[in-house]
Amino acid sequence: MNKYIFFCIFSSWITQIISSDISENDVTLLRVQLNKSISLNCNMTDRYEIAWFHQYSQQLNQLLYAKISSASGRLLVMYNQNWSHLNVDDDHTDMGITTVMLVISGVTESDSGLYFCGTKSESSKTSKMHFEKPIRLQIEDKLTDKEDKAHSVIEMAEDVEITDGVTTKERALMFGGVGLAVLVFFLATVVAGGIIHYRGWQKGWAAAKRSSLMNHKSAK
């Protein structure tokens, strides 16, 4: 019964907030990727009851209601909208429970929006509620698995230097040796061509000389 009274009072308060413009300076922004988990913290120092509310697409829902047992000092969850999706955790000190965390597992698009944490200092219907600073949960864009893998391959290709097991010094010697071999081949080709040309010229000169002598003898 308490949780319903808690929710009705809170609804009237949150309606006023939703109807007015909430400055981004008055909101704590948290970003999370799809299918990941996230924890939303709420201060519970000297508090005994807590409720979490979620406002998404102009719809307000109560997610969780819990209170601290006066006998054991443990946090007892009295209401949970979705046990498989929502959980609660807490931090203990010598002074008792100081922080209560709303844990959202496998975040979906519908989990985005505003979250409100309301607490009460006494377990009574007339006690005033304290509201923490609203938290805006924003879903980050995420690449598909195929795009993510392709992106990773590109990054690896850019980061990895292909050396084939050859050092820079060895590579320089290899290129230097190739250049020297090309130069030697070019010089050898030039020299061989010169020799062939010279021998051909000598043979042509000797043949021309013999032909001249034969013509001279025939004339006599």
Beta strands, then each sheet from edge to edge (+ up, - down):
strand 1: 28-33
strand 2: 38-43
strand 3: 49-56
strand 4: 59-68
strand 5: 75-80
strand 6: 86-93
strand 7: 96-104
strand 8: 113-120
strand 9: 129-131
strand 10: 135-140
sheet 1: 1+ 10+ 8- 3+ 4- 5+
sheet 2: 1+ 10+ 8- 9+
sheet 3: 2+ 7- 6+
end
